[in-house]
Amino acid sequence: MKIKNIGAICKKNKAIVLFEKHSESGDTVVQYIGDGGAAYPVAGLPPLDTESVLTIFDVPEKDRDKYIVRTMGIPEGINFEDTDADEKPIEGAALSIVYSGKTLKPLQTRRGLVFIESRYLSPVSDVLDVLELYERITTGGTPYIVAKAGLLLQAVIMPFDVINQQFVESLQRLTEQCAVSLSLRQQEAERAAAEEPEQYSLNVDPETSEVVGDGEGAEE
């Protein structure tokens, strides 16, 4: 887990959210930190508060009043545990797109296609070789994404709400343009193959090294 990368995410909108899980006695058992769109478990640190988290993120004293720092419990309907009985592994797409200044990664879930911001995977880049993505469903039926390394949860990521008519039409135009470019390339390849002169080869006897056969120039 790269705490500096989490800081970069939170600094973008100057928003920091500390999610806390408490014991029955009220003690903080686990904290998760993020910007509201994603959250990451805090490990190896004492319980964080507003001042300590701003210090960890290297926010200068003169800028701290510009930040919104909230502490809250685990959102209802979202599972921050390592396992979920209904979770399902999903394949990460090789393709990402940039739209409205955001790099978006498409993921196919049981409830249809969703997009997450690629930057939310940067804090877990140190475990990418073993990182797996899973879809979970809120109690309200909305899919969300968790990243796990082995059996341990590394991130909870909410999809970015980008799918609308304008977005779909933009992708359709892009797909049509790609199809045109592919067709042109295929036509160019076919023309080049048709214009290429026919290649001749000589049939050579491997024992005598003499040209054999009925080709022009061959000895009888």
C-alpha positions as CSV (number, residue, x, y, z in Angstrom):
1,M,0.0,0.0,0.0
2,K,1.5,3.3,-1.0
3,I,0.3,6.0,1.4
4,K,1.7,8.8,-0.7
5,N,-0.5,7.7,-3.6
6,I,-3.5,7.8,-1.4
7,G,-2.5,11.3,-0.4
8,A,-2.3,12.3,-4.1
9,I,-5.8,11.0,-4.6
10,C,-7.2,13.0,-1.6
11,K,-5.3,16.1,-2.5
12,K,-6.9,16.4,-5.9
13,N,-10.2,17.5,-4.5
14,K,-8.9,18.4,-1.1
15,A,-11.2,15.8,0.5
16,I,-10.3,13.1,3.0
17,V,-12.6,10.6,4.4
18,L,-11.7,8.3,7.4
19,F,-14.0,5.3,7.7
20,E,-13.9,3.6,11.1
21,K,-15.0,0.3,12.3
22,H,-15.5,0.1,16.1
23,S,-15.6,-2.6,18.7
24,E,-18.6,-3.1,21.0
25,S,-16.7,-1.1,23.6
26,G,-16.4,1.8,21.1
27,D,-12.7,1.5,20.4
28,T,-11.5,2.0,16.8
29,V,-10.6,-1.4,15.4
30,V,-9.9,-0.6,11.8
31,Q,-9.6,2.6,9.7
32,Y,-9.9,3.0,6.0
33,I,-8.9,6.2,4.2
34,G,-9.8,7.7,0.9
35,D,-11.6,10.5,-0.9
36,G,-15.1,9.1,-0.8
37,G,-14.8,7.4,-4.2
38,A,-12.4,4.8,-2.9
39,A,-11.1,3.6,0.4
40,Y,-8.0,1.8,1.6
41,P,-7.3,0.0,4.8
42,V,-4.8,1.7,7.2
43,A,-2.1,-0.6,8.4
44,G,0.9,-0.1,10.7
45,L,-0.2,3.3,11.9
46,P,-1.8,4.6,15.1
47,P,-5.5,5.7,14.8
48,L,-5.6,8.8,12.6
49,D,-7.5,12.0,13.1
50,T,-7.7,15.3,11.1
51,E,-4.3,16.6,12.2
52,S,-2.4,13.4,11.9
53,V,-3.7,12.5,8.4
54,L,-2.9,16.0,7.1
55,T,0.6,15.6,8.5
56,I,1.0,12.2,6.9
57,F,-0.1,13.6,3.5
58,D,2.4,16.5,3.9
59,V,-0.2,19.2,3.7
60,P,1.3,22.5,4.7
61,E,-0.1,24.3,7.7
62,K,-1.2,27.3,5.6
63,D,-3.3,25.0,3.3
64,R,-5.0,22.8,5.9
65,D,-8.1,25.0,6.2
66,K,-8.8,24.3,2.5
67,Y,-9.3,20.6,3.2
68,I,-12.4,18.8,4.2
69,V,-11.7,15.9,6.5
70,R,-14.6,13.7,7.6
71,T,-14.6,10.8,10.0
72,M,-17.5,8.4,9.7
73,G,-18.6,4.7,10.2
74,I,-18.6,2.1,7.4
75,P,-21.3,3.0,4.9
76,E,-24.4,0.9,5.2
77,G,-24.7,-1.7,2.5
78,I,-21.0,-1.8,1.5
79,N,-18.8,-4.6,2.7
80,F,-15.3,-3.7,3.8
81,E,-14.4,-7.2,5.0
82,D,-11.9,-9.4,3.3
83,T,-14.5,-11.8,2.0
84,D,-18.1,-11.6,0.8
85,A,-20.3,-14.6,0.1
86,D,-21.7,-13.1,-3.1
87,E,-18.5,-11.6,-4.5
88,K,-17.4,-12.6,-8.0
89,P,-14.0,-12.2,-9.6
90,I,-13.9,-10.1,-12.7
91,E,-11.2,-9.7,-15.4
92,G,-9.5,-6.3,-15.8
93,A,-9.9,-4.9,-19.3
94,A,-6.7,-4.2,-21.2
95,L,-8.4,-1.1,-22.6
96,S,-8.9,2.2,-20.8
97,I,-10.3,5.4,-22.1
98,V,-9.8,9.1,-21.3
99,Y,-13.1,11.0,-20.9
100,S,-13.7,14.4,-19.4
101,G,-10.1,14.4,-18.1
102,K,-10.5,11.1,-16.3
103,T,-8.8,7.8,-17.2
104,L,-11.6,5.2,-17.0
105,K,-11.2,1.4,-16.8
106,P,-14.2,-0.6,-18.0
107,L,-15.2,-3.7,-16.0
108,Q,-18.0,-6.2,-16.9
109,T,-20.2,-7.0,-13.9
110,R,-23.3,-9.1,-13.4
111,R,-25.3,-5.8,-13.5
112,G,-23.7,-4.6,-16.7
113,L,-20.6,-2.6,-17.6
114,V,-19.2,-0.2,-15.0
115,F,-16.2,2.1,-15.1
116,I,-13.7,2.9,-12.4
117,E,-11.0,5.6,-12.3
118,S,-7.7,4.0,-13.0
119,R,-6.0,6.3,-10.5
120,Y,-7.7,4.5,-7.7
121,L,-5.5,1.5,-8.4
122,S,-2.3,3.5,-8.0
123,P,-2.1,3.0,-4.1
124,V,-2.0,-0.8,-4.7
125,S,0.5,-0.8,-7.6
126,D,3.1,-2.5,-5.3
127,V,0.9,-5.7,-5.4
128,L,-0.3,-5.6,-9.0
129,D,1.3,-8.9,-9.8
130,V,-1.1,-10.6,-7.3
131,L,-3.9,-8.1,-7.3
132,E,-7.4,-9.4,-8.3
133,L,-10.6,-7.4,-8.8
134,Y,-14.0,-8.6,-7.5
135,E,-17.5,-7.2,-7.9
136,R,-19.8,-6.9,-4.9
137,I,-23.3,-5.7,-4.7
138,T,-24.7,-3.2,-2.2
139,T,-27.9,-3.9,-0.4
140,G,-29.6,-1.5,-2.8
141,G,-28.4,-3.6,-5.8
142,T,-25.6,-1.3,-7.0
143,P,-22.3,-3.0,-8.0
144,Y,-19.0,-1.8,-6.6
145,I,-15.4,-3.1,-6.9
146,V,-12.9,-4.4,-4.4
147,A,-9.3,-5.1,-5.0
148,K,-7.7,-8.0,-3.1
149,A,-4.2,-9.4,-2.9
150,G,-4.5,-13.0,-1.9
151,L,-7.4,-13.1,0.6
152,L,-6.8,-9.6,1.9
153,L,-8.8,-6.6,0.9
154,Q,-6.7,-3.7,-0.5
155,A,-9.3,-1.3,-1.8
156,V,-13.0,-0.6,-2.1
157,I,-13.8,1.4,-5.2
158,M,-17.1,2.8,-6.3
159,P,-17.8,3.0,-10.0
160,F,-17.7,6.4,-11.7
161,D,-21.2,7.3,-13.1
162,V,-20.3,8.2,-16.7
163,I,-22.7,6.1,-18.8
164,N,-25.2,8.4,-20.4
165,Q,-26.4,9.1,-24.0
166,Q,-23.6,11.5,-24.8
167,F,-21.0,9.0,-23.6
168,V,-22.5,6.1,-25.5
169,E,-22.7,8.1,-28.7
170,S,-19.1,9.2,-28.4
171,L,-18.0,5.5,-28.0
172,Q,-20.1,4.5,-31.0
173,R,-18.5,7.2,-33.2
174,L,-15.0,6.1,-32.1
175,T,-15.9,2.4,-32.9
176,E,-17.1,3.4,-36.3
177,Q,-13.9,5.4,-37.0
178,C,-11.8,2.4,-35.9
179,A,-13.8,0.1,-38.2
180,V,-13.1,2.5,-41.2
181,S,-9.4,2.6,-40.4
182,L,-9.2,-1.2,-40.1
183,S,-11.0,-1.6,-43.5
184,L,-8.6,0.9,-45.2
185,R,-5.6,-1.0,-43.8
186,Q,-7.0,-4.3,-45.1
187,Q,-7.5,-2.8,-48.5
188,E,-3.9,-1.5,-48.6
189,A,-2.6,-4.9,-47.6
190,E,-4.6,-6.6,-50.4
191,R,-3.4,-4.1,-53.0
192,A,0.2,-4.5,-51.9
193,A,-0.1,-8.3,-52.1
194,A,-1.6,-8.1,-55.6
195,E,1.1,-5.8,-56.9
196,E,4.0,-8.0,-55.5
197,P,5.8,-9.8,-58.4
198,E,5.5,-13.6,-58.4
199,Q,8.4,-15.2,-56.6
200,Y,10.2,-18.2,-58.3
201,S,12.4,-20.7,-56.5
202,L,14.9,-23.2,-57.9
203,N,14.6,-26.9,-57.2
204,V,18.2,-27.9,-56.2
205,D,19.3,-31.5,-55.8
206,P,20.8,-31.6,-52.3
207,E,23.3,-34.3,-53.3
208,T,24.7,-32.8,-56.5
209,S,23.7,-29.1,-56.0
210,E,22.4,-29.1,-59.5
211,V,19.2,-27.4,-60.6
212,V,16.6,-30.0,-61.5
213,G,13.1,-29.9,-62.8
214,D,11.4,-28.3,-65.8
215,G,12.1,-24.7,-64.9
216,E,13.7,-22.3,-67.4
217,G,17.4,-22.6,-67.4
218,A,17.5,-26.1,-65.9
219,E,19.7,-28.7,-67.6
220,E,18.0,-31.8,-69.1
